[in-house]
């Protein structure tokens, strides 16, 4: 019996060792990806102030992008995860109220976050569908930012995102190509050609 159990024990021990090594490797890769700094030049973008452009931005934010799905009612921010395993993942307050990004974001900060999924410090935004927004025309992106700069301020101070071991493992194991939940880090594509300005047309009648 001992002759049988001894090799079985070695096999099990070896498998456990391989699993531990795999987990450590995935966590190391995830930590590296999360802390990686991206240097992407953001060209100047003129933000309009006319009511038509702001209304266009309202439509894109609420009817097309559905930003409130993650950022909560009034875009005042919301928790996407809050546990010891997942860590704290926050969709930030986008208004100009207390704790809001709108109070401090420059145009470059908005472009960097929306189009490239990058924080102002160069790190990747966690769970941000920027690949969808990367195909927006310059005018549509400017309209979105114009609208975001006019939304009512809401005081909602949230903690900074701090991924836990499970989220870090997901970042290490899965590399997003579509930039949507439950994806983690979005793939950066800084040099895509921008589409032309959409041509307005008559609304279909029923």
PyMOL commands that set and color helices and strands:
alter all, ss='L'
color gray80, all
select helices_A, chain A and resi 2-35+51-64+68-71+73-75+101-103+107-116+130-133+138-148+165-173
alter helices_A, ss='H'
color red, helices_A
select strands_A, chain A and resi 78-83+87-91+162-163
alter strands_A, ss='S'
color yellow, strands_A
deselect
rebuild
show_as cartoon
